[in-house]
Amino acid sequence: MSKRRKARRKPPARKPPQTKTASSPTATSKRRPPPRGARRGVLPRWAPWAGVAGVAGVVILLLILRTTSAAAPSSAAASDVIAGVTGVPAATFDAVAVPGNLVAPHALPEGTPPIEVGGKPLVLYVGAEYCPYCAAERWPLAVALSRFGTFSDLGQTESAGIPEAYPHTPTLSFHGSSYTSPLITFQGMETATNQLGITGYGKLDTLTQAQQQLFGKYDAPPYVTTATAIPFVLIGNRYVFNGAQYLPDVLRGHTAAQIAAALHDPTSPIAQAVVGSANLLTAAICTVTDQQPKDVCSSAAVTAAAAKLTA
């Protein structure tokens, strides 16, 4: 029996290679049809849920920050803190004088009308308890004002935690406090707490219409560099500044009691920053009180500070 050979398939003829040109598209250039539910202009079915998940993620993040980095709420200032702030010796003011790395208040243009409340020049402060730069500035402001009058019911608090800069900076609070002086009127407004909620920090003091007008006008260029920044301090419509006079990091790692105690040591970095800034504030306030009280306004440190007030 003869053996039958298996037929071999004839190999297909090879086509000569084609040169790719702009008019001869390759297979990779063909467009694939869009998958179902993803046609142009039609959102996938899961798109609304992605938005809900994003919002939920933000809420969860805020809750985590609130519980893990929450600031302590305000309370009445401790007696040793008040004593340290209001009782800085005259010799310490003179020994500190005015270090060169501090920001001085600058003068408003000539002809700016003075502002008084109750027949006395107004010193207006606008800040918020969560603000770390407000936390730094309250110390020298309270020290300086204590040379012209007396505080009652000062608060004690700290700036907000992360994500704010310089978290948990120990400080005072002017919310709920009162101030008496025969020479000036002080209005200290804390517009928000240091307690972070879903919609932001809690509201605290509400500016009066007159305060809002001053804040809106003078907390903006050309009077200051950055508009609506806090802290904002206006002294008798003669001097103004916003922001802190020194960086809050000098207070880091200290309690309020330790800061208050350090104010009496002229060699401490805290006294250099806080008492030095208070000397500049004192010099500015003396310009609206006819240089009264005389023993304060004619002191060596205040005289030196007056020469550094910026025009």
NUROBA-29124 format. One record per atom (N, C-alpha, C): x, y, z; residue in one letter. Coordinates in steps of 0.05 Angstrom, whole numbers, padded with zeros to 5 digits, always signed. Last residue first. Layout:
<sites>
XYZA/...
</sites>
This chain:
<sites>
+00157+02126+01190A/+00139+02145+01179A/+00125+02134+01154A/+00167+02085+01247T/+00170+02089+01219T/+00149+02109+01208T/+00204+02094+01305L/+00178+02093+01294L/+00179+02100+01264L/+00253+02103+01328K/+00251+02081+01309K/+00223+02078+01297K/+00249+02142+01366A/+00266+02148+01343A/+00264+02127+01321A/+00219+02116+01404A/+00206+02137+01388A/+00223+02144+01363A/+00257+02083+01429A/+00237+02071+01411A/+00224+02092+01393A/+00285+02120+01460A/+00299+02106+01439A/+00279+02094+01419A/+00243+02134+01494T/+00256+02155+01478T/+00271+02142+01454T/+00235+02085+01518V/+00214+02096+01501V/+00225+02119+01484V/+00283+02079+01547A/+00275+02059+01527A/+00254+02071+01508A/+00285+02123+01582A/+00306+02119+01562A/+00297+02100+01540A/+00222+02158+01590S/+00242+02138+01598S/+00262+02134+01575S/+00180+02190+01579S/+00207+02203+01578S/+00229+02183+01586S/+00135+02159+01586C/+00141+02169+01559C/+00168+02182+01557C/+00137+02147+01641V/+00138+02126+01621V/+00148+02137+01595V/+00134+02195+01667D/+00156+02177+01675D/+00159+02154+01655D/+00087+02218+01645K/+00113+02229+01638K/+00136+02210+01644K/+00036+02179+01614P/+00049+02190+01638P/+00078+02197+01632P/+00043+02229+01562Q/+00035+02222+01590Q/+00030+02192+01591Q/+00049+02254+01513Q/+00072+02244+01527Q/+00067+02239+01557Q/-00003+02262+01493D/+00013+02285+01501D/+00036+02277+01519D/-00021+02215+01474T/-00029+02221+01502T/-00014+02246+01512T/-00002+02202+01426V/-00030+02210+01426V/-00039+02217+01455V/+00050+02186+01434T/+00046+02209+01415T/+00017+02218+01416T/+00047+02142+01467C/+00054+02167+01479C/+00049+02191+01461C/+00038+02101+01429I/+00016+02110+01446I/+00022+02137+01459I/+00091+02096+01409A/+00069+02104+01391A/+00045+02115+01407A/+00118+02078+01455A/+00126+02104+01443A/+00104+02114+01424A/+00091+02029+01463T/+00089+02051+01483T/+00096+02078+01471T/+00109+02000+01419L/+00080+02007+01422L/+00076+02030+01442L/+00164+01997+01432L/+00155+02010+01407L/+00126+02018+01409L/+00160+01968+01480N/+00172+01994+01480N/+00164+02010+01455N/+00139+01919+01462A/+00122+01936+01479A/+00134+01965+01481A/+00183+01898+01435S/+00159+01906+01419S/+00141+01925+01436S/+00215+01888+01481G/+00224+01907+01460G/+00201+01917+01443G/+00183+01851+01506V/+00187+01877+01519V/+00197+01897+01499V/+00185+01809+01466V/+00160+01820+01476V/+00164+01848+01488V/+00241+01800+01453A/+00220+01803+01432A/+00195+01818+01443A/+00268+01800+01502Q/+00278+01816+01479Q/+00256+01821+01458Q/+00238+01763+01530A/+00237+01791+01538A/+00247+01809+01515A/+00254+01717+01500I/+00226+01724+01502I/+00223+01754+01510I/+00309+01713+01508P/+00299+01719+01481P/+00270+01728+01481P/+00332+01747+01567S/+00318+01724+01555S/+00309+01732+01527S/+00352+01791+01592T/+00370+01776+01574T/+00357+01753+01560T/+00315+01812+01626P/+00320+01827+01602P/+00339+01812+01583P/+00265+01781+01656D/+00293+01776+01652D/+00301+01789+01625D/+00211+01786+01656H/+00226+01801+01677H/+00256+01797+01675H/+00190+01752+01620L/+00189+01781+01614L/+00205+01797+01633L/+00190+01702+01641A/+00213+01709+01625A/+00213+01739+01618A/+00139+01698+01664A/+00162+01701+01681A/+00187+01711+01666A/+00108+01693+01618A/+00104+01716+01635A/+00128+01720+01654A/+00127+01643+01599I/+00131+01668+01583I/+00128+01692+01600I/+00111+01610+01640Q/+00140+01613+01635Q/+00145+01638+01618Q/+00056+01614+01636A/+00069+01623+01661A/+00099+01627+01656A/+00047+01592+01585A/+00041+01620+01590A/+00055+01630+01615A/+00104+01550+01569T/+00077+01554+01578T/+00072+01584+01582T/+00143+01537+01510H/+00139+01550+01536H/+00110+01551+01543H/+00148+01520+01458G/+00158+01503+01479G/+00156+01514+01507G/+00154+01584+01428R/+00150+01555+01425R/+00162+01539+01448R/+00166+01636+01426L/+00149+01627+01448L/+00145+01597+01448L/+00193+01644+01380V/+00208+01649+01404V/+00192+01639+01429V/+00156+01638+01339D/+00172+01614+01346D/+00188+01618+01371D/+00129+01684+01322P/+00119+01669+01346P/+00137+01646+01355P/+00169+01740+01307L/+00160+01714+01299L/+00151+01698+01324L/+00143+01807+01317Y/+00165+01787+01319Y/+00153+01760+01312Y/+00098+01836+01310Q/+00123+01851+01310Q/+00148+01832+01311Q/+00048+01808+01266A/+00063+01809+01291A/+00089+01824+01288A/-00002+01845+01229G/+00018+01824+01232G/+00032+01827+01259G/-00005+01916+01217N/-00017+01890+01219N/+00004+01869+01219N/-00009+01983+01243F/+00006+01961+01232F/-00011+01936+01233F/-00006+02054+01255V/-00021+02030+01247V/-00001+02008+01239V/-00017+02118+01285Y/+00000+02096+01278Y/-00016+02071+01272Y/-00062+02151+01288R/-00036+02163+01282R/-00015+02142+01273R/-00109+02134+01307N/-00109+02143+01279N/-00083+02157+01272N/-00097+02112+01357G/-00106+02139+01355G/-00108+02151+01327G/-00071+02059+01328I/-00066+02075+01352I/-00073+02104+01347I/-00090+01995+01310L/-00092+02024+01303L/-00090+02040+01328L/-00073+01932+01289V/-00072+01951+01312V/-00072+01979+01301V/-00089+01866+01274F/-00090+01894+01264F/-00091+01912+01288F/-00059+01802+01265P/-00072+01822+01281P/-00070+01850+01267P/-00092+01799+01200I/-00093+01803+01229I/-00067+01791+01241I/-00106+01833+01139A/-00090+01814+01154A/-00093+01820+01184A/-00131+01865+01100T/-00147+01849+01119T/-00131+01829+01134T/-00076+01869+01055A/-00103+01877+01063A/-00116+01856+01081A/-00009+01885+01067T/-00028+01864+01061T/-00056+01871+01072T/+00015+01935+01081T/+00023+01920+01057T/+00002+01900+01048T/-00023+01993+01099V/-00008+01969+01106V/-00002+01954+01080V/-00040+02038+01070Y/-00032+02041+01098Y/-00016+02017+01109Y/-00059+02037+01019P/-00030+02040+01022P/-00021+02042+01051P/-00076+01969+01035P/-00058+01987+01023P/-00072+02014+01017P/-00111+01960+01098A/-00109+01956+01069A/-00088+01975+01058A/-00135+01975+01146D/-00122+01949+01144D/-00121+01941+01114D/-00164+02022+01141Y/-00135+02024+01148Y/-00120+01997+01148Y/-00217+02007+01125K/-00202+02028+01112K/-00172+02026+01116K/-00234+01964+01156G/-00236+01962+01127G/-00218+01983+01113G/-00227+01985+01208F/-00213+01961+01199F/-00212+01959+01169F/-00263+02028+01207L/-00234+02033+01212L/-00217+02009+01202L/-00310+02000+01197Q/-00302+02021+01179Q/-00272+02027+01182Q/-00313+01967+01242Q/-00311+01955+01215Q/-00301+01976+01195Q/-00321+02005+01283Q/-00296+01989+01282Q/-00292+01977+01255Q/-00372+02023+01268A/-00349+02042+01269A/-00323+02027+01268A/-00402+01977+01273Q/-00401+01990+01247Q/-00376+02009+01246Q/-00365+01929+01313T/-00386+01949+01310T/-00383+01962+01282T/-00350+01860+01303L/-00342+01888+01302L/-00366+01906+01300L/-00363+01809+01349T/-00372+01822+01324T/-00364+01851+01324T/-00326+01755+01377D/-00334+01783+01378D/-00342+01794+01350D/-00336+01696+01349L/-00334+01707+01376L/-00344+01736+01376L/-00348+01635+01314K/-00349+01664+01316K/-00348+01673+01345K/-00303+01580+01305G/-00327+01591+01316G/-00326+01622+01318G/-00273+01564+01242Y/-00271+01571+01270Y/-00296+01585+01280Y/-00309+01519+01197G/-00288+01538+01204G/-00287+01543+01234G/-00348+01481+01191T/-00350+01505+01174T/-00328+01526+01180T/-00333+01443+01228I/-00337+01435+01200I/-00336+01459+01182I/-00287+01478+01272G/-00310+01461+01266G/-00312+01455+01236G/-00238+01492+01318L/-00243+01487+01290L/-00267+01468+01287L/-00228+01541+01363Q/-00240+01515+01361Q/-00250+01511+01332Q/-00211+01590+01377N/-00190+01572+01367N/-00201+01544+01363N/-00258+01640+01352T/-00246+01623+01373T/-00223+01608+01361T/-00258+01708+01327A/-00263+01679+01324A/-00248+01664+01346A/-00247+01761+01338T/-00269+01755+01320T/-00276+01725+01318T/-00234+01800+01390E/-00227+01773+01380E/-00250+01762+01364E/-00216+01865+01402M/-00237+01848+01389M/-00225+01822+01379M/-00209+01914+01447G/-00196+01890+01438G/-00216+01870+01428G/-00201+01980+01454Q/-00221+01961+01445Q/-00207+01937+01433Q/-00185+02030+01500F/-00176+02007+01486F/-00200+01989+01479F/-00172+02098+01507T/-00194+02078+01505T/-00183+02054+01489T/-00128+02134+01551I/-00135+02122+01526I/-00160+02104+01529I/-00124+02158+01603L/-00111+02170+01580L/-00120+02160+01553L/-00143+02132+01646P/-00151+02161+01644P/-00140+02174+01618P/-00171+02068+01635S/-00148+02086+01634S/-00158+02115+01633S/-00189+02000+01636T/-00195+02027+01645T/-00169+02043+01644T/-00218+01945+01603Y/-00194+01961+01607Y/-00202+01990+01615Y/-00239+01876+01603S/-00244+01905+01603S/-00219+01920+01610S/-00253+01816+01565S/-00238+01832+01584S/-00247+01861+01583S/-00279+01787+01526G/-00291+01788+01552G/-00276+01804+01572G/-00219+01775+01492H/-00248+01771+01492H/-00259+01770+01521H/-00165+01778+01493F/-00179+01802+01501F/-00209+01798+01501F/-00121+01729+01517S/-00144+01735+01500S/-00158+01760+01511S/-00052+01706+01510L/-00075+01718+01525L/-00098+01720+01506L/-00018+01644+01496T/-00023+01672+01493T/-00045+01681+01512T/+00022+01594+01464P/+00009+01604+01488P/+00005+01634+01486P/+00009+01562+01403T/+00025+01584+01416T/+00011+01595+01440T/-00010+01519+01372H/-00012+01518+01402H/+00007+01539+01415H/+00032+01522+01314P/+00008+01513+01328P/+00012+01514+01359P/+00056+01554+01270Y/+00063+01557+01299Y/+00040+01548+01317Y/+00001+01554+01224A/+00029+01557+01230A/+00033+01561+01260A/-00053+01505+01224E/-00043+01532+01227E/-00013+01532+01232E/-00076+01454+01219P/-00056+01462+01200P/-00046+01490+01203P/-00050+01446+01285I/-00046+01441+01257I/-00073+01441+01243I/-00086+01490+01331G/-00067+01470+01324G/-00063+01468+01294G/-00091+01561+01348A/-00101+01535+01339A/-00079+01516+01332A/-00062+01591+01408S/-00070+01591+01380S/-00078+01563+01371S/-00091+01592+01473E/-00070+01586+01455E/-00080+01587+01427E/-00106+01633+01532T/-00113+01613+01512T/-00088+01605+01496T/-00138+01673+01578Q/-00113+01658+01572Q/-00121+01635+01553Q/-00164+01740+01589G/-00166+01711+01584G/-00139+01699+01578G/-00175+01789+01639L/-00159+01779+01616L/-00163+01749+01613L/-00205+01817+01678D/-00216+01793+01665D/-00201+01786+01639D/-00179+01882+01667S/-00194+01864+01684S/-00204+01841+01666S/-00122+01926+01664F/-00139+01905+01653F/-00155+01891+01675F/-00108+01995+01667T/-00111+01970+01682T/-00130+01951+01667T/-00059+02039+01637G/-00084+02033+01650G/-00084+02006+01662G/-00009+02046+01616F/-00027+02069+01614F/-00054+02064+01628F/+00019+02000+01620R/+00034+02024+01629R/+00015+02049+01628R/-00012+01962+01596S/-00011+01962+01626S/+00005+01986+01637S/+00000+01967+01543L/-00025+01980+01553L/-00025+01981+01583L/+00047+01936+01540A/+00048+01965+01535A/+00023+01979+01547A/+00028+01885+01552V/+00049+01896+01569V/+00049+01927+01565V/-00009+01877+01511A/-00019+01877+01539A/+00002+01890+01558A/+00026+01878+01468L/+00005+01898+01470L/-00006+01900+01498L/+00061+01835+01477P/+00071+01862+01479P/+00049+01883+01481P/+00018+01792+01473W/+00037+01796+01496W/+00048+01824+01498W/-00007+01795+01424R/-00022+01802+01448R/-00003+01807+01472R/+00027+01776+01385E/+00025+01805+01388E/+00010+01812+01414E/+00023+01719+01386A/+00049+01732+01392A/+00045+01762+01400A/-00030+01713+01372A/-00021+01702+01397A/+00005+01715+01405A/-00030+01734+01321C/-00045+01748+01342C/-00035+01739+01369C/-00002+01693+01298Y/+00011+01719+01299Y/-00004+01738+01318Y/-00038+01650+01302P/-00013+01649+01317P/+00001+01676+01318P/-00108+01651+01312C/-00086+01663+01296C/-00059+01663+01312C/-00151+01637+01341Y/-00137+01616+01327Y/-00111+01625+01315Y/-00172+01685+01362E/-00158+01667+01380E/-00143+01645+01365E/-00159+01745+01326A/-00175+01720+01330A/-00159+01701+01346A/-00166+01817+01322G/-00151+01792+01319G/-00170+01768+01321G/-00156+01884+01328V/-00173+01864+01316V/-00157+01839+01311V/-00153+01940+01371Y/-00140+01915+01363Y/-00161+01896+01351Y/-00145+02009+01377L/-00162+01987+01368L/-00145+01963+01360L/-00146+02061+01419V/-00128+02040+01410V/-00145+02016+01403V/-00167+02128+01415L/-00174+02100+01413L/-00150+02083+01404L/-00162+02182+01462P/-00153+02169+01437P/-00159+02139+01438P/-00224+02203+01493K/-00196+02194+01495K/-00188+02180+01469K/-00278+02214+01491G/-00260+02236+01496G/-00231+02229+01499G/-00302+02166+01477G/-00304+02175+01505G/-00285+02198+01512G/-00254+02159+01429V/-00278+02146+01440V/-00280+02154+01469V/-00224+02190+01372E/-00227+02187+01401E/-00253+02173+01407E/-00176+02199+01322I/-00201+02186+01330I/-00201+02182+01360I/-00151+02251+01278P/-00149+02234+01302P/-00176+02222+01308P/-00146+02250+01207P/-00160+02260+01231P/-00157+02241+01254P/-00086+02260+01174T/-00106+02239+01181T/-00120+02248+01207T/-00046+02297+01168G/-00073+02306+01163G/-00095+02285+01168G/+00003+02253+01144E/-00004+02277+01158E/-00032+02287+01149E/-00011+02182+01144P/-00004+02207+01131P/-00012+02232+01147P/+00010+02143+01201L/-00009+02149+01180L/-00002+02176+01168L/+00072+02110+01216A/+00054+02133+01219A/+00035+02135+01195A/+00079+02043+01238H/+00086+02065+01220H/+00064+02086+01220H/+00109+02003+01290P/+00085+02015+01277P/+00094+02038+01259P/+00165+01960+01274A/+00154+01983+01288A/+00128+01992+01274A/+00189+01896+01286V/+00174+01912+01268V/+00161+01935+01284V/+00257+01879+01305L/+00228+01882+01311L/+00215+01900+01291L/+00312+01874+01309N/+00298+01856+01291N/+00267+01857+01294N/+00341+01905+01345G/+00339+01914+01317G/+00322+01897+01299G/+00311+01920+01409P/+00328+01904+01391P/+00322+01910+01362P/+00305+01971+01449V/+00292+01963+01424V/+00312+01947+01407V/+00308+01957+01518A/+00307+01978+01498A/+00293+01968+01473A/+00323+01925+01561V/+00317+01912+01535V/+00318+01933+01513V/+00331+01963+01601A/+00352+01944+01594A/+00348+01931+01567A/+00282+01989+01604D/+00305+02004+01595D/+00328+01985+01587D/+00248+01947+01622F/+00242+01961+01597F/+00267+01975+01586F/+00274+01936+01670T/+00274+01916+01649T/+00268+01928+01622T/+00264+01981+01700A/+00292+01975+01694A/+00294+01954+01672A/+00209+01978+01708A/+00219+01999+01691A/+00248+01993+01682A/+00184+01909+01708P/+00198+01932+01721P/+00208+01952+01700P/+00120+01887+01694V/+00147+01888+01684V/+00161+01912+01696V/+00067+01873+01710G/+00087+01883+01729G/+00115+01883+01720G/+00033+01850+01674T/+00027+01877+01683T/+00048+01889+01701T/+00054+01798+01666V/+00049+01816+01643V/+00047+01845+01652V/+00058+01775+01717G/+00082+01777+01700G/+00078+01798+01677G/+00005+01777+01734A/+00026+01792+01749A/+00051+01796+01732A/-00019+01743+01697I/-00027+01771+01698I/-00006+01787+01712I/+00007+01695+01712V/+00009+01705+01684V/+00003+01735+01684V/-00011+01688+01763D/+00018+01692+01759D/+00023+01702+01731D/-00066+01680+01756S/-00056+01704+01770S/-00027+01709+01766S/-00087+01661+01690A/-00077+01654+01717A/-00065+01679+01730A/-00145+01682+01655A/-00116+01682+01658A/-00108+01677+01687A/-00199+01638+01642A/-00189+01662+01656A/-00159+01660+01659A/-00195+01608+01577S/-00203+01608+01605S/-00193+01634+01617S/-00208+01576+01513S/-00200+01599+01530S/-00210+01595+01558S/-00191+01507+01497P/-00208+01531+01497P/-00198+01552+01516P/-00134+01481+01464A/-00149+01484+01489A/-00166+01509+01488A/-00141+01456+01398A/-00130+01474+01417A/-00147+01475+01442A/-00132+01391+01368A/-00150+01412+01378A/-00136+01430+01399A/-00110+01350+01340S/-00095+01375+01342S/-00112+01397+01353S/-00146+01308+01338T/-00118+01302+01344T/-00101+01327+01349T/-00196+01329+01327T/-00193+01312+01351T/-00164+01308+01358T/-00190+01359+01281R/-00203+01371+01304R/-00197+01355+01329R/-00167+01324+01245L/-00151+01347+01254L/-00163+01359+01279L/-00211+01289+01240I/-00186+01279+01250I/-00169+01302+01261I/-00249+01324+01218L/-00254+01312+01244L/-00229+01301+01256L/-00224+01335+01169L/-00229+01357+01188L/-00234+01346+01216L/-00225+01284+01145L/-00200+01297+01151L/-00203+01319+01172L/-00281+01277+01141I/-00266+01259+01158I/-00239+01271+01165I/-00292+01317+01103V/-00305+01318+01130V/-00289+01301+01150V/-00263+01298+01059V/-00257+01324+01071V/-00267+01326+01100V/-00291+01250+01050G/-00262+01250+01057G/-00253+01275+01070G/-00341+01268+01035A/-00338+01252+01060A/-00309+01252+01069A/-00327+01292+00987V/-00337+01308+01009V/-00334+01294+01035V/-00313+01245+00958G/-00294+01267+00962G/-00302+01285+00985G/-00360+01215+00958A/-00337+01204+00972A/-00316+01226+00978A/-00391+01248+00926V/-00399+01243+00953V/-00376+01233+00970V/-00363+01243+00878G/-00365+01269+00891G/-00373+01266+00920G/-00371+01188+00868A/-00343+01198+00872A/-00344+01225+00885A/-00425+01186+00859W/-00414+01174+00884W/-00386+01183+00889W/-00429+01209+00808P/-00440+01223+00832P/-00429+01212+00858P/-00400+01168+00776A/-00390+01195+00780A/-00402+01209+00804A/-00419+01118+00763W/-00407+01121+00790W/-00398+01149+00796W/-00438+01121+00712R/-00458+01119+00733R/-00446+01123+00761R/-00403+01172+00674P/-00407+01144+00684P/-00426+01144+00707P/-00435+01222+00634L/-00420+01215+00658L/-00424+01186+00665L/-00430+01239+00568V/-00446+01223+00586V/-00428+01214+00610V/-00396+01265+00533G/-00418+01280+00544G/-00436+01265+00563G/-00381+01206+00497R/-00375+01234+00502R/-00399+01250+00511R/-00396+01147+00533R/-00397+01163+00509R/-00392+01192+00517R/-00395+01108+00571A/-00374+01127+00572A/-00373+01144+00547A/-00432+01068+00565G/-00435+01086+00588G/-00413+01106+00590G/-00387+01023+00534R/-00414+01030+00541R/-00415+01048+00566R/-00327+01052+00507P/-00342+01032+00522P/-00369+01042+00528P/-00318+01078+00440P/-00319+01082+00469P/-00335+01060+00483P/-00278+01044+00391P/-00304+01055+00400P/-00305+01057+00430P/-00213+01067+00375R/-00230+01047+00386R/-00257+01059+00395R/-00183+01089+00316R/-00197+01096+00341R/-00214+01073+00350R/-00120+01072+00291K/-00149+01069+00289K/-00161+01076+00316K/-00066+01071+00296S/-00079+01098+00294S/-00109+01096+00293S/-00048+01021+00293T/-00049+01034+00319T/-00062+01061+00319T/-00048+01008+00240A/-00069+00997+00256A/-00072+01011+00283A/-00033+01071+00205T/-00028+01044+00214T/-00050+01034+00232T/-00051+01109+00146P/-00052+01104+00175P/-00046+01075+00181P/-00025+01142+00099S/-00029+01113+00102S/-00029+01106+00132S/-00012+01194+00095S/-00038+01186+00083S/-00043+01157+00086S/+00037+01200+00119A/+00014+01213+00133A/-00013+01204+00121A/+00065+01134+00113T/+00062+01163+00106T/+00039+01174+00121T/+00107+01081+00115K/+00086+01096+00129K/+00087+01125+00121K/+00114+01036+00063T/+00126+01059+00076T/+00104+01075+00089T/+00106+00966+00068Q/+00096+00992+00060Q/+00109+01014+00076Q/+00140+00909+00042P/+00135+00928+00064P/+00126+00955+00053P/+00104+00864+00000P/+00127+00882+00004P/+00120+00902+00026P/+00078+00804+00026K/+00073+00830+00015K/+00097+00848+00020K/+00089+00737+00010R/+00096+00760+00027R/+00091+00786+00012R/+00038+00690+00002A/+00058+00707-00010A/+00064+00731+00007A/+00033+00637+00049P/+00022+00661+00035P/+00044+00678+00024P/+00054+00570+00034P/+00056+00595+00050P/+00046+00619+00035P/+00011+00518+00024K/+00029+00537+00011K/+00030+00563+00028K/+00012+00462+00065R/-00001+00487+00057R/+00020+00506+00045R/+00022+00398+00042R/+00033+00421+00056R/+00019+00446+00046R/-00010+00338+00051A/-00007+00362+00035A/+00003+00385+00052A/+00022+00278+00067K/+00005+00301+00076K/+00011+00325+00059K/+00023+00224+00023R/+00037+00246+00036R/+00017+00268+00044R/+00008+00157+00032R/-00001+00183+00023R/+00013+00205+00037R/+00041+00098+00012K/+00037+00118+00033K/+00029+00144+00020K/+00011+00042-00018S/+00028+00066-00020S/+00021+00086+00002S/+00017-00024+00000M/+00000+00000+00000M/+00018+00025+00000M/
</sites>
